[in-house]
């Protein structure tokens, strides 16, 4: 199973449009943010040629995402991080043993196929009933960046010179296998694959004022 990461620019011409397909989502996100004493999703002035286009930024398969989440959880809980060929019961046990830690992570505590990250800095993922019913916890792009920086060294990644994300060849269906095949021979190739996509999206989200959505 695979997914695409899309950037949705938070510009007035899109956000305030009656035809905005994310209108209901933004209302839910703003309500959740307000309930936690946080500011609403920012809206910026449209700049022709620079902002305004919704675009795919990266693509990865869900297994690679879970490999990355496993590595982060092992590191943050003090366990040795080692490469594995497949996800097994140890990952599920890790999630069960450290559920409260997982729930505090913007990287880990997020639905694979839905939900969003917004360019607002808050400590914990937001979880309210309206979000869980429609797409899952709301994450902070700033929080996601911090966690990606934390796990980067063990994956052999220098955030100053990050690997390029894999862009989708075309719209990726939920049940469709990911393509093209990875050409990274590193022991943590799968983790690096997901890391690169999320890092590119989170960096653009923070610097350009965009929302990250899974599709």
Buried (B, 14 or more C-beta within 10 A) or exposed (E): BBBBBBBBBBBBBBBEEEEBEBEEBBEBBBEBBEEEEBEBBEBBEBEEEEBBEBEBBBBBBBBBBBBBBBBBBBBBEEEEBEBBEEBEEEBEEBBEEBEEBBBBBBBBBBBBEBBBBBBBEBEBBBBBEEBEEEBBBBBBBBBBBBBBEBBBEBBEBEEEEBBEBBBBEEEBEEEEEBBEEBEBEBBBBBBBBBBBBBBBBBBBBBEBBBBBBBB
